[in-house]
């Protein structure tokens, strides 16, 4: 689908795309900004989701490369999880075509609330890296969680980066390395879902590529911010974005 050019709307897309990508590169949750922006310019819901995946794929790739250069990505771990996240997101996107996303929103609200409470109560959590090789049981659970998050990204998507970060934090990563690893897997799930939305014709390439350009810059500066200012600032932004995600999903569910 290709809408007529509207310079005012394109400027809106550029501004909100940059902001969404900046936040997403640090703690995830950029879809909270980018998807409503795409809906606001008149895209149907399915096309807004597909177009967001196009732009987000460019953004997440940019921040992934920046984190890789800084050494904040555990290649041995994410290399094995990358194809799982990719395939799971395609499955989620297929289901999204047939089922309304509202079915998952109550569960998302509950999970995000638990994530917020746990993060706030654990004062020093994520400040230092305590990761050690996982037992077979813990590894199985962790891989299952990554699959579920990848599936969720294809099906609904809002807050995927935050969920991925939380998963890495739970096994002992600090906030900064969790953000780097989460970005790689978020790129995998974005790209997998994007391929399906492209195949189904649910992508507006004018708005999508325009937002992609601004997301490339937003993602780069967001990743630089996280790397420069470190764990403390990332944790604060993580809490703020998680609260915003809870409020947004609660409003959508109730109204």
KAFEN-V108807 format. One record per backbone hydrogen bond with DSSP energy under -1.0 kcal/mol. NH is the residue of the N-H (numbers start at 0). CO is the residue of the C=O. E is the energy in kcal/mol with one decimal. If there is no record, write none. Layout:
# KAFEN-V108807
NH CO E
NH CO E
This chain:
# KAFEN-V108807
9 5 -2.4
10 6 -1.9
11 7 -1.8
12 8 -2.5
13 9 -2.4
14 10 -2.5
15 11 -2.6
16 12 -2.0
17 13 -2.1
18 14 -1.9
19 15 -2.6
20 16 -2.3
21 17 -2.3
22 18 -2.1
23 19 -2.6
24 20 -2.4
26 22 -2.7
31 28 -1.6
32 29 -1.9
33 29 -2.4
34 30 -1.5
36 32 -1.5
37 33 -2.0
38 34 -2.3
39 35 -2.2
40 36 -1.1
41 38 -1.5
42 37 -1.7
47 43 -2.8
48 44 -2.3
49 45 -2.2
50 46 -2.9
51 47 -2.3
52 48 -1.8
53 49 -1.7
54 50 -2.2
55 51 -3.1
56 52 -2.0
57 53 -1.2
58 54 -2.0
59 55 -3.5
60 56 -1.8
61 57 -2.0
62 58 -2.2
63 59 -2.0
64 60 -2.3
65 61 -1.9
66 62 -2.5
67 63 -2.4
68 64 -2.2
69 65 -1.4
70 67 -1.1
71 66 -2.2
74 72 -1.1
77 73 -2.4
78 74 -2.2
80 76 -1.4
81 77 -2.3
84 80 -2.4
85 81 -2.2
86 82 -2.4
87 83 -2.4
88 84 -1.8
89 85 -1.4
90 86 -1.9
91 87 -2.1
92 88 -2.4
93 89 -2.1
94 90 -1.9
95 91 -1.9
97 94 -1.2
98 94 -2.2
102 99 -1.5
103 100 -1.8
107 103 -2.3
108 104 -2.3
109 105 -1.8
110 106 -2.5
111 107 -2.7
112 108 -2.0
113 109 -2.0
114 110 -2.4
115 111 -2.5
116 112 -2.5
117 113 -2.5
118 114 -2.3
119 115 -2.4
120 116 -2.4
121 117 -2.0
122 120 -1.5
124 121 -1.2
126 123 -1.9
129 171 -3.1
130 171 -1.3
138 134 -2.8
139 135 -2.1
140 136 -2.0
141 137 -2.6
142 138 -2.6
143 139 -2.1
144 140 -2.2
145 141 -2.3
146 142 -2.2
147 143 -2.2
148 144 -2.4
149 145 -2.4
150 146 -2.4
151 147 -2.5
152 148 -2.2
153 149 -1.6
154 150 -1.8
155 151 -3.5
156 151 -1.4
159 156 -2.0
162 158 -2.3
163 159 -2.6
164 160 -2.3
165 161 -2.3
166 162 -2.1
167 163 -1.9
168 164 -2.5
169 165 -2.1
171 168 -1.6
172 167 -2.1
174 125 -2.4
177 173 -2.5
178 174 -1.9
179 175 -1.8
180 176 -2.4
181 177 -2.4
182 178 -1.9
183 179 -1.3
184 180 -1.7
185 181 -2.4
186 182 -2.0
187 183 -1.7
188 184 -2.3
189 185 -2.5
190 186 -2.6
191 187 -2.2
192 188 -2.1
193 189 -2.2
194 190 -2.0
195 191 -1.2
196 192 -2.4
197 193 -2.7
198 194 -2.0
199 195 -2.1
201 196 -2.8
207 203 -2.4
208 204 -2.3
209 205 -1.6
210 206 -2.6
211 207 -1.9
212 208 -1.8
213 209 -1.4
214 210 -2.4
215 211 -2.0
216 212 -1.4
217 213 -2.5
218 214 -3.1
219 215 -1.9
220 216 -2.4
221 217 -2.2
222 218 -2.5
223 219 -2.2
224 220 -2.2
225 221 -2.2
226 222 -2.4
227 223 -2.5
228 224 -2.8
229 225 -1.8
233 229 -1.7
234 230 -2.5
235 231 -1.8
236 232 -2.3
237 233 -2.3
238 234 -2.1
239 235 -2.1
240 236 -2.8
241 237 -2.2
242 238 -2.2
243 239 -2.2
244 240 -2.5
245 241 -2.1
246 242 -2.5
247 243 -2.6
248 244 -2.5
249 245 -2.3
250 246 -2.5
251 247 -2.3
252 248 -2.1
253 249 -2.4
254 250 -2.6
